[in-house]
């Protein structure tokens, strides 16, 4: 009797965070920087999916576009307009980089919603690298384009002279915090949504509340599709804002 009770209790145990474990793709053992893992696999699948859409799907460039070409053209126009509106026409030359970021994050987020998949953007190691690359890119670009005038970004000339040094320190700290907030926002939102879905899925095993759990899973899944796109959009538009600061460092 006690054994049965123990068995029923253990069958209800679920771990929402298990889906984020990084595991070797071949064999078992510790994960090193050179180990091919499930993250490596799904990043490769993401790159392949992007190539299929943007290269293979739109190579015909037909007057009457196919579905793949239509999606590629919509994505192109969406990101191009975002750069123009947020950063200005002089930033259009950096469109390939911004477009690559947006498409990679969107595909990573969407593919992570497939059953038995892995959401690479739920890991700070992935989003952190993306955010640091953006940070280094805009910082180097700012100094290359403006020289020492780039430091004007930290000097609030509209403020009273007495508080400008203090504001400069605050601005400098906030600037270096950018990659932290940039990366945590994306990883945190993707991880939280998937964890909630896993929690509801665990309750689906209980017959009494399984209908409610299934409805909740369906609703959360729909919300996650929206979040997957919004988080890619937020990451990209913040990149455009940072790019604007690099090109026009006026506070």
Backbone as CSV, one residue per row, in Angstrom:
resi,resn,N_x,N_y,N_z,CA_x,CA_y,CA_z,C_x,C_y,C_z
1,UNK,0.844,-1.205,0.000,0.000,0.000,0.000,0.878,1.255,0.000
2,UNK,1.881,1.223,0.897,2.796,2.358,0.982,3.601,2.486,-0.306
3,UNK,3.972,1.306,-0.880,4.741,1.316,-2.131,3.934,1.936,-3.254
4,UNK,2.619,1.574,-3.323,1.742,2.120,-4.360,1.609,3.629,-4.214
5,UNK,1.462,4.076,-2.948,1.333,5.511,-2.701,2.595,6.246,-3.115
6,UNK,3.744,5.614,-2.801,5.012,6.230,-3.161,5.161,6.290,-4.674
7,UNK,4.725,5.215,-5.350,4.810,5.172,-6.817,3.938,6.215,-7.461
8,UNK,2.707,6.409,-6.905,1.803,7.406,-7.485,2.342,8.809,-7.284
9,UNK,3.011,9.037,-6.122,3.579,10.351,-5.872,4.727,10.642,-6.821
10,UNK,5.604,9.601,-7.034,6.755,9.828,-7.896,6.349,10.025,-9.341
11,UNK,5.198,9.451,-9.747,4.759,9.600,-11.131,4.289,11.015,-11.429
12,UNK,3.991,11.783,-10.360,3.516,13.138,-10.549,4.655,14.157,-10.456
13,UNK,5.879,13.640,-10.208,7.011,14.549,-10.094,7.455,14.980,-11.489
14,UNK,7.567,16.282,-11.693,8.056,16.801,-12.976,8.979,17.973,-12.699
15,UNK,9.874,18.184,-13.602,10.885,19.214,-13.418,10.847,20.162,-14.616
16,UNK,10.220,21.311,-14.471,10.068,22.246,-15.587,11.386,22.724,-16.183
17,UNK,12.457,22.699,-15.383,13.726,23.218,-15.863,14.579,22.171,-16.571
18,UNK,14.142,20.915,-16.581,14.912,19.868,-17.252,15.043,20.121,-18.748
19,UNK,14.061,20.792,-19.332,14.071,21.035,-20.774,15.182,21.988,-21.204
20,UNK,15.819,22.656,-20.231,16.877,23.614,-20.561,18.275,23.041,-20.335
21,UNK,18.371,21.752,-20.017,19.670,21.137,-19.772,20.463,21.022,-21.068
22,UNK,21.728,21.399,-20.990,22.631,21.245,-22.130,23.304,19.885,-22.005
23,UNK,23.081,19.018,-22.984,23.608,17.652,-22.936,24.414,17.353,-24.192
24,UNK,25.443,16.506,-24.079,26.223,16.131,-25.264,25.339,15.405,-26.281
25,UNK,25.566,15.673,-27.537,24.771,15.036,-28.583,25.191,13.592,-28.787
26,UNK,26.456,13.311,-28.548,26.983,11.958,-28.725,27.592,11.487,-27.415
27,UNK,27.024,10.406,-26.869,27.545,9.848,-25.642,27.161,10.663,-24.425
28,UNK,27.858,10.411,-23.323,27.614,11.102,-22.068,28.923,11.648,-21.522
29,UNK,28.794,12.479,-20.518,29.985,13.038,-19.906,29.879,14.538,-19.758
30,UNK,30.935,15.171,-19.274,30.908,16.623,-19.060,30.869,17.384,-20.383
31,UNK,30.313,18.577,-20.317,30.224,19.441,-21.498,31.366,20.441,-21.473
32,UNK,32.177,20.432,-22.526,33.272,21.386,-22.674,32.905,22.386,-23.771
33,UNK,33.760,23.376,-23.964,33.464,24.413,-24.950,33.423,23.849,-26.371
34,UNK,34.106,22.721,-26.601,34.161,22.131,-27.936,33.158,20.984,-28.118
35,UNK,32.391,20.669,-27.067,31.447,19.546,-27.133,30.257,19.887,-28.031
36,UNK,29.906,18.959,-28.902,28.707,19.128,-29.726,27.503,18.730,-28.881
37,UNK,26.628,19.686,-28.614,25.499,19.465,-27.709,24.164,19.651,-28.432
38,UNK,23.085,19.497,-27.659,21.757,19.760,-28.217,21.602,21.221,-28.632
39,UNK,22.318,22.120,-27.964,22.300,23.532,-28.364,22.933,23.687,-29.745
40,UNK,24.055,23.014,-29.953,24.731,23.056,-31.257,23.809,22.572,-32.360
41,UNK,23.120,21.461,-32.088,22.211,20.877,-33.081,21.116,21.859,-33.472
42,UNK,20.461,22.471,-32.481,19.319,23.332,-32.786,19.744,24.689,-33.338
43,UNK,20.944,25.119,-33.036,21.453,26.325,-33.689,21.746,26.038,-35.158
44,UNK,22.260,24.838,-35.436,22.513,24.442,-36.824,21.198,24.322,-37.593
45,UNK,20.175,23.759,-36.941,18.859,23.643,-37.578,18.285,25.031,-37.855
46,UNK,18.497,25.958,-36.920,18.027,27.334,-37.108,18.693,27.979,-38.320
47,UNK,20.000,27.827,-38.419,20.734,28.395,-39.556,20.248,27.769,-40.869
48,UNK,20.035,26.466,-40.857,19.542,25.777,-42.053,18.164,26.285,-42.449
49,UNK,17.286,26.484,-41.456,15.935,26.987,-41.732,15.984,28.401,-42.309
50,UNK,16.877,29.230,-41.790,17.028,30.594,-42.306,17.502,30.569,-43.756
51,UNK,18.463,29.694,-44.048,18.973,29.570,-45.422,17.882,29.095,-46.361
52,UNK,17.082,28.135,-45.910,16.000,27.613,-46.752,14.986,28.702,-47.084
53,UNK,14.707,29.572,-46.117,13.719,30.626,-46.363,14.298,31.762,-47.202
54,UNK,15.433,32.321,-46.748,15.949,33.542,-47.367,16.747,33.301,-48.649
55,UNK,17.340,32.138,-48.766,18.160,31.853,-49.948,17.410,30.975,-50.939
56,UNK,17.040,29.785,-50.492,16.366,28.831,-51.384,14.946,29.295,-51.699
57,UNK,14.207,29.732,-50.678,12.805,30.099,-50.866,12.577,31.324,-51.724
58,UNK,13.589,32.205,-51.785,13.401,33.444,-52.548,14.347,33.558,-53.737
59,UNK,14.978,32.462,-54.142,15.962,32.553,-55.218,15.313,32.795,-56.584
60,UNK,14.034,32.392,-56.746,13.355,32.593,-58.029,13.051,34.042,-58.324
61,UNK,12.793,34.829,-57.258,12.454,36.254,-57.374,11.362,36.476,-58.430
62,UNK,10.307,35.704,-58.286,9.206,35.780,-59.246,8.390,37.042,-59.035
63,UNK,7.752,37.507,-60.116,6.873,38.671,-60.020,5.682,38.351,-59.130
64,UNK,5.152,37.132,-59.302,4.126,36.626,-58.397,4.837,35.724,-57.393
65,UNK,5.127,36.223,-56.203,5.982,35.482,-55.270,5.314,34.232,-54.708
66,UNK,6.153,33.251,-54.391,5.687,32.059,-53.682,5.490,32.408,-52.215
67,UNK,5.001,31.438,-51.441,4.789,31.695,-50.007,6.107,31.997,-49.307
68,UNK,7.138,31.223,-49.651,8.444,31.445,-49.040,9.008,32.808,-49.391
69,UNK,8.889,33.197,-50.657,9.382,34.500,-51.087,8.587,35.623,-50.431
70,UNK,7.287,35.430,-50.274,6.456,36.450,-49.629,6.881,36.679,-48.189
71,UNK,7.137,35.583,-47.466,7.572,35.703,-46.070,8.927,36.401,-45.997
72,UNK,9.836,36.028,-46.906,11.167,36.638,-46.931,11.073,38.137,-47.227
73,UNK,10.213,38.506,-48.162,10.051,39.917,-48.516,9.405,40.712,-47.378
74,UNK,8.447,40.090,-46.685,7.822,40.754,-45.540,8.841,41.009,-44.437
75,UNK,9.669,40.003,-44.164,10.706,40.144,-43.136,11.705,41.226,-43.534
76,UNK,12.093,41.221,-44.796,13.034,42.232,-45.308,12.458,43.641,-45.134
77,UNK,11.222,43.834,-45.589,10.594,45.143,-45.490,10.386,45.583,-44.057
78,UNK,10.030,44.639,-43.182,9.783,44.949,-41.773,11.043,45.470,-41.097
79,UNK,12.168,44.769,-41.279,13.422,45.165,-40.640,13.978,46.446,-41.272
80,UNK,13.874,46.549,-42.585,14.362,47.747,-43.283,13.641,49.002,-42.786
81,UNK,12.319,48.906,-42.665,11.524,50.041,-42.179,11.875,50.360,-40.721
82,UNK,12.125,49.330,-39.928,12.499,49.543,-38.529,13.800,50.337,-38.434
83,UNK,14.778,49.967,-39.235,16.060,50.671,-39.211,15.886,52.122,-39.647
84,UNK,15.127,52.337,-40.710,14.888,53.702,-41.203,14.194,54.564,-40.156
85,UNK,13.168,54.014,-39.509,12.370,54.779,-38.551,13.126,55.067,-37.267
86,UNK,13.877,54.091,-36.774,14.533,54.232,-35.472,15.912,54.870,-35.588
87,UNK,16.686,54.429,-36.552,18.093,54.831,-36.639,18.358,55.898,-37.689
88,UNK,17.564,55.892,-38.752,17.770,56.860,-39.821,18.302,56.198,-41.086
89,UNK,18.196,56.915,-42.188,18.598,56.363,-43.484,20.095,56.072,-43.558
90,UNK,20.899,56.800,-42.795,22.339,56.562,-42.853,22.749,55.242,-42.196
91,UNK,21.797,54.579,-41.515,22.097,53.289,-40.875,21.686,52.103,-41.742
92,UNK,21.095,52.383,-42.904,20.624,51.298,-43.769,21.777,50.411,-44.206
93,UNK,22.981,50.957,-44.276,24.148,50.156,-44.685,24.437,49.012,-43.714
94,UNK,23.900,49.116,-42.504,24.099,48.060,-41.501,22.910,47.087,-41.458
95,UNK,22.047,47.203,-42.448,20.862,46.341,-42.524,21.192,44.853,-42.473
96,UNK,22.211,44.347,-43.211,22.478,42.899,-43.175,22.699,42.357,-41.763
97,UNK,23.421,43.114,-40.933,23.679,42.652,-39.567,22.403,42.618,-38.736
98,UNK,21.626,43.678,-38.810,20.386,43.755,-38.032,19.395,42.697,-38.514
99,UNK,19.297,42.515,-39.822,18.399,41.508,-40.388,18.805,40.106,-39.942
100,UNK,20.097,39.836,-39.923,20.591,38.525,-39.476,20.217,38.263,-38.029
101,UNK,20.383,39.269,-37.185,20.008,39.137,-35.773,18.524,38.807,-35.622
102,UNK,17.687,39.589,-36.293,16.249,39.425,-36.158,15.795,38.040,-36.631
103,UNK,16.235,37.645,-37.814,15.800,36.368,-38.376,16.307,35.201,-37.534
104,UNK,17.549,35.277,-37.077,18.099,34.191,-36.257,17.315,34.029,-34.960
105,UNK,17.006,35.142,-34.300,16.280,35.076,-33.024,14.848,34.598,-33.242
106,UNK,14.176,35.108,-34.281,12.812,34.670,-34.567,12.762,33.162,-34.812
107,UNK,13.653,32.669,-35.640,13.651,31.240,-35.956,14.022,30.404,-34.735
108,UNK,14.975,30.873,-33.941,15.346,30.150,-32.718,14.164,30.057,-31.762
109,UNK,13.463,31.167,-31.614,12.301,31.193,-30.714,11.178,30.299,-31.215
110,UNK,10.878,30.384,-32.503,9.775,29.609,-33.074,10.085,28.110,-33.100
111,UNK,11.302,27.756,-33.486,11.665,26.337,-33.503,11.656,25.747,-32.098
112,UNK,11.929,26.580,-31.097,11.900,26.116,-29.715,10.516,25.751,-29.223
113,UNK,9.484,26.120,-29.973,8.106,25.783,-29.609,7.684,24.420,-30.151
114,UNK,8.513,23.816,-30.995,8.188,22.493,-31.520,8.370,21.439,-30.433
115,UNK,7.541,20.400,-30.417,7.701,19.329,-29.427,9.080,18.676,-29.532
116,UNK,9.680,18.380,-28.401,10.982,17.725,-28.291,12.133,18.573,-28.839
117,UNK,11.891,19.859,-29.056,12.954,20.734,-29.548,13.704,21.355,-28.373
118,UNK,14.637,22.236,-28.695,15.406,22.928,-27.659,15.439,24.410,-28.007
119,UNK,15.096,25.260,-27.053,15.069,26.698,-27.283,16.435,27.282,-26.950
120,UNK,17.236,27.523,-27.970,18.601,28.015,-27.741,18.613,29.405,-27.117
121,UNK,17.607,30.208,-27.427,17.562,31.571,-26.888,17.092,31.626,-25.436
122,UNK,16.839,30.468,-24.838,16.507,30.440,-23.409,17.771,30.396,-22.558
123,UNK,18.926,30.290,-23.199,20.195,30.211,-22.483,20.948,31.534,-22.569
124,UNK,21.367,32.012,-21.432,22.083,33.282,-21.359,23.406,33.203,-22.113
125,UNK,23.951,31.997,-22.268,25.201,31.845,-23.015,25.020,32.236,-24.478
126,UNK,23.839,31.956,-25.024,23.549,32.297,-26.422,23.172,33.770,-26.544
127,UNK,22.194,34.196,-25.745,21.748,35.593,-25.829,22.845,36.551,-25.354
128,UNK,23.674,36.085,-24.437,24.771,36.922,-23.959,25.783,37.208,-25.063
129,UNK,26.101,36.182,-25.848,27.032,36.368,-26.967,26.445,37.349,-27.978
130,UNK,25.157,37.192,-28.293,24.504,38.104,-29.236,24.540,39.541,-28.714
131,UNK,24.247,39.710,-27.424,24.218,41.056,-26.831,25.615,41.673,-26.774
132,UNK,26.615,40.876,-26.435,27.991,41.390,-26.371,28.480,41.783,-27.766
133,UNK,28.128,41.002,-28.770,28.508,41.340,-30.143,27.889,42.674,-30.569
134,UNK,26.604,42.882,-30.203,25.953,44.159,-30.494,26.667,45.291,-29.763
135,UNK,26.977,45.072,-28.499,27.647,46.086,-27.680,28.998,46.467,-28.275
136,UNK,29.802,45.476,-28.627,31.123,45.742,-29.202,31.002,46.427,-30.561
137,UNK,30.045,45.975,-31.353,29.851,46.539,-32.692,29.512,48.026,-32.618
138,UNK,28.513,48.382,-31.794,28.091,49.787,-31.742,29.137,50.656,-31.047
139,UNK,29.858,50.111,-30.076,30.885,50.891,-29.387,32.057,51.196,-30.323
140,UNK,32.531,50.172,-31.010,33.635,50.374,-31.966,33.196,51.310,-33.088
141,UNK,31.975,51.102,-33.583,31.453,51.958,-34.641,31.350,53.408,-34.182
142,UNK,30.925,53.599,-32.941,30.793,54.946,-32.403,32.114,55.688,-32.379
143,UNK,33.175,55.022,-31.946,34.495,55.662,-31.914,35.086,55.836,-33.309
144,UNK,34.841,54.875,-34.193,35.352,54.983,-35.563,34.694,56.142,-36.290
145,UNK,33.380,56.288,-36.127,32.639,57.332,-36.832,32.813,58.715,-36.212
146,UNK,32.946,58.767,-34.874,32.913,60.066,-34.193,34.176,60.402,-33.415
147,UNK,35.064,59.428,-33.235,36.258,59.675,-32.442,35.912,59.980,-30.993
148,UNK,36.581,60.936,-30.421,36.329,61.285,-29.010,34.958,61.935,-28.806
149,UNK,34.349,62.410,-29.891,33.015,63.012,-29.784,31.956,61.990,-29.371
150,UNK,32.291,60.704,-29.501,31.356,59.656,-29.078,31.094,59.735,-27.577
151,UNK,32.059,60.265,-26.832,31.904,60.385,-25.375,30.833,61.395,-24.991
152,UNK,30.394,62.191,-25.974,29.307,63.137,-25.698,28.019,62.415,-25.329
153,UNK,27.959,61.139,-25.669,26.792,60.332,-25.319,26.592,60.271,-23.806
154,UNK,27.685,60.411,-23.044,27.616,60.285,-21.585,27.541,61.647,-20.886
155,UNK,27.661,62.726,-21.658,27.671,64.060,-21.061,26.336,64.737,-21.348
156,UNK,25.523,64.883,-20.310,24.186,65.454,-20.454,24.315,66.970,-20.453
157,UNK,24.461,67.555,-21.623,24.711,68.991,-21.730,23.506,69.841,-21.337
158,UNK,22.319,69.242,-21.352,21.117,70.009,-20.997,20.909,70.124,-19.491
159,UNK,21.670,69.347,-18.732,21.523,69.368,-17.269,22.388,70.469,-16.662
160,UNK,22.084,70.913,-15.430,22.931,71.905,-14.753,24.357,71.385,-14.610
161,UNK,25.323,72.277,-14.706,26.736,71.892,-14.685,27.114,71.128,-13.415
162,UNK,26.476,71.468,-12.300,26.838,70.851,-11.017,26.552,69.349,-10.996
163,UNK,25.527,68.918,-11.720,25.144,67.504,-11.665,25.626,66.726,-12.881
164,UNK,26.251,67.393,-13.827,26.689,66.690,-15.039,27.701,65.573,-14.776
165,UNK,28.696,65.791,-13.899,29.635,64.690,-13.622,28.942,63.454,-13.044
166,UNK,28.007,63.689,-12.123,27.272,62.565,-11.539,26.451,61.838,-12.600
167,UNK,25.777,62.621,-13.458,24.976,62.018,-14.531,25.860,61.265,-15.523
168,UNK,27.068,61.775,-15.734,27.996,61.102,-16.644,28.367,59.713,-16.114
169,UNK,28.582,59.619,-14.800,28.895,58.314,-14.193,27.710,57.368,-14.326
170,UNK,26.502,57.887,-14.065,25.286,57.071,-14.185,25.098,56.600,-15.626
171,UNK,25.305,57.511,-16.592,25.171,57.158,-17.999,26.198,56.106,-18.409
172,UNK,27.395,56.235,-17.888,28.459,55.279,-18.211,28.132,53.893,-17.677
173,UNK,27.630,53.845,-16.438,27.244,52.557,-15.846,26.102,51.931,-16.631
174,UNK,25.094,52.739,-16.966,23.944,52.224,-17.710,24.355,51.729,-19.089
175,UNK,25.378,52.371,-19.670,25.853,51.941,-20.995,26.474,50.549,-20.916
176,UNK,27.281,50.315,-19.892,27.942,49.019,-19.763,26.997,47.929,-19.259
177,UNK,25.848,48.329,-18.723,24.837,47.359,-18.297,23.976,46.899,-19.485
178,UNK,24.059,47.616,-20.597,23.234,47.307,-21.764,23.290,45.834,-22.186
179,UNK,24.469,45.253,-22.360,24.478,43.848,-22.794,23.859,42.892,-21.783
180,UNK,23.901,43.265,-20.503,23.298,42.414,-19.468,21.775,42.415,-19.617
181,UNK,21.190,43.606,-19.649,19.733,43.693,-19.783,19.270,43.194,-21.146
182,UNK,20.063,43.458,-22.168,19.731,43.039,-23.526,19.614,41.517,-23.625
183,UNK,20.520,40.819,-22.966,20.551,39.353,-23.044,19.569,38.700,-22.074
184,UNK,19.482,39.227,-20.852,18.613,38.608,-19.838,17.151,38.741,-20.226
185,UNK,16.787,39.849,-20.837,15.388,40.062,-21.237,14.916,38.951,-22.178
186,UNK,15.711,38.652,-23.178,15.346,37.622,-24.152,15.365,36.232,-23.527
187,UNK,16.456,35.889,-22.864,16.574,34.548,-22.269,15.531,34.324,-21.181
188,UNK,15.306,35.329,-20.343,14.347,35.198,-19.245,12.931,34.985,-19.727
189,UNK,12.521,35.746,-20.737,11.163,35.598,-21.262,10.951,34.248,-21.934
190,UNK,11.936,33.787,-22.676,11.790,32.491,-23.341,11.779,31.349,-22.321
191,UNK,12.632,31.442,-21.329,12.686,30.394,-20.312,11.401,30.363,-19.473
192,UNK,10.906,31.517,-19.084,9.719,31.577,-18.221,8.504,30.971,-18.916
193,UNK,8.278,31.334,-20.162,7.115,30.813,-20.879,7.149,29.310,-21.044
194,UNK,8.315,28.784,-21.406,8.437,27.338,-21.594,8.285,26.591,-20.270
195,UNK,8.789,27.177,-19.192,8.663,26.537,-17.884,7.198,26.466,-17.446
196,UNK,6.441,27.533,-17.708,5.016,27.548,-17.347,4.252,26.484,-18.136
197,UNK,4.552,26.360,-19.420,3.897,25.326,-20.238,4.198,23.942,-19.681
198,UNK,5.455,23.720,-19.262,5.843,22.417,-18.709,5.118,22.138,-17.391
199,UNK,4.911,23.173,-16.589,4.173,23.001,-15.333,2.737,22.561,-15.605
200,UNK,2.061,23.253,-16.534,0.692,22.880,-16.901,0.652,21.467,-17.489
201,UNK,1.680,21.109,-18.258,1.743,19.764,-18.840,1.870,18.706,-17.753
202,UNK,2.572,19.039,-16.674,2.697,18.095,-15.565,1.368,17.852,-14.878
203,UNK,0.547,18.894,-14.757,-0.769,18.742,-14.133,-1.751,18.009,-15.044
204,UNK,-1.441,17.910,-16.332,-2.330,17.202,-17.264,-2.408,15.718,-16.950
205,UNK,-1.439,15.208,-16.197,-1.450,13.794,-15.824,-2.493,13.494,-14.748
206,UNK,-3.000,14.528,-14.095,-4.033,14.344,-13.062,-5.398,14.431,-13.734
207,UNK,-6.117,13.335,-13.742,-7.370,13.236,-14.501,-8.382,14.308,-14.110
208,UNK,-8.442,14.649,-12.830,-9.463,15.585,-12.357,-9.295,16.987,-12.946
209,UNK,-8.074,17.381,-13.201,-7.846,18.747,-13.699,-7.217,18.769,-15.096
210,UNK,-7.128,17.613,-15.719,-6.485,17.555,-17.039,-7.173,18.424,-18.097
211,UNK,-8.531,18.510,-18.131,-9.142,19.403,-19.136,-8.730,20.869,-18.957
212,UNK,-8.694,21.311,-17.705,-8.284,22.690,-17.428,-6.821,22.891,-17.824
213,UNK,-6.005,21.874,-17.525,-4.584,21.959,-17.840,-4.355,22.031,-19.345
214,UNK,-5.108,21.251,-20.112,-4.955,21.252,-21.567,-5.357,22.603,-22.158
215,UNK,-6.438,23.180,-21.631,-6.854,24.515,-22.091,-5.772,25.541,-21.765
216,UNK,-5.205,25.436,-20.563,-4.150,26.372,-20.154,-2.915,26.222,-21.037
217,UNK,-2.566,24.975,-21.366,-1.409,24.730,-22.243,-1.641,25.354,-23.612
218,UNK,-2.839,25.159,-24.151,-3.168,25.721,-25.466,-3.082,27.247,-25.451
219,UNK,-3.626,27.857,-24.399,-3.585,29.315,-24.282,-2.149,29.817,-24.141
220,UNK,-1.359,29.145,-23.312,0.027,29.548,-23.109,0.849,29.358,-24.376
221,UNK,0.537,28.301,-25.114,1.274,28.052,-26.355,1.020,29.174,-27.360
222,UNK,-0.250,29.586,-27.460,-0.577,30.700,-28.337,0.123,31.980,-27.909
223,UNK,0.175,32.201,-26.593,0.857,33.376,-26.063,2.349,33.320,-26.355
224,UNK,2.928,32.133,-26.248,4.360,31.974,-26.494,4.732,32.238,-27.944
225,UNK,3.834,31.903,-28.877,4.086,32.227,-30.287,4.214,33.737,-30.442
226,UNK,3.327,34.458,-29.770,3.371,35.922,-29.812,4.627,36.450,-29.128
227,UNK,4.954,35.887,-27.981,6.146,36.312,-27.232,7.414,36.039,-28.038
228,UNK,7.443,34.915,-28.761,8.611,34.567,-29.567,8.914,35.656,-30.589
229,UNK,7.868,36.192,-31.207,8.069,37.265,-32.186,8.383,38.589,-31.496
230,UNK,7.655,38.892,-30.435,7.838,40.179,-29.750,9.250,40.302,-29.180
231,UNK,9.762,39.225,-28.595,11.107,39.285,-28.013,12.178,39.464,-29.074
232,UNK,11.977,38.864,-30.240,12.910,39.092,-31.351,12.833,40.546,-31.794
233,UNK,11.617,41.070,-31.835,11.408,42.476,-32.224,12.064,43.421,-31.212
234,UNK,11.874,43.155,-29.924,12.439,44.008,-28.875,13.969,43.992,-28.939
235,UNK,14.553,42.803,-29.098,16.007,42.696,-29.183,16.526,43.495,-30.377
236,UNK,15.825,43.397,-31.497,16.261,44.076,-32.720,16.090,45.578,-32.627
237,UNK,14.965,46.035,-32.093,14.733,47.476,-32.024,15.680,48.135,-31.013
238,UNK,16.053,47.421,-29.955,17.055,47.951,-29.027,18.416,48.043,-29.717
239,UNK,18.709,47.070,-30.572,19.942,47.133,-31.365,19.945,48.374,-32.244
240,UNK,18.795,48.690,-32.836,18.674,49.893,-33.662,18.862,51.163,-32.828
241,UNK,18.330,51.158,-31.616,18.492,52.317,-30.718,19.967,52.509,-30.374
242,UNK,20.646,51.412,-30.048,22.071,51.491,-29.717,22.880,51.932,-30.936
243,UNK,22.470,51.472,-32.109,23.142,51.867,-33.346,22.973,53.367,-33.603
244,UNK,21.801,53.869,-33.283,21.552,55.305,-33.424,22.462,56.107,-32.510
245,UNK,22.659,55.623,-31.272,23.553,56.298,-30.343,24.986,56.322,-30.872
246,UNK,25.387,55.250,-31.565,26.740,55.180,-32.109,26.928,56.160,-33.268
247,UNK,25.883,56.315,-34.071,25.973,57.194,-35.235,25.737,58.659,-34.883
248,UNK,24.886,58.893,-33.882,24.531,60.263,-33.494,24.632,60.387,-31.971
249,UNK,25.843,60.463,-31.426,26.024,60.472,-29.959,25.741,61.827,-29.334
250,UNK,24.516,62.274,-29.428,24.130,63.539,-28.818,23.098,63.257,-27.737
251,UNK,23.357,63.682,-26.540,22.436,63.398,-25.435,21.412,64.522,-25.328
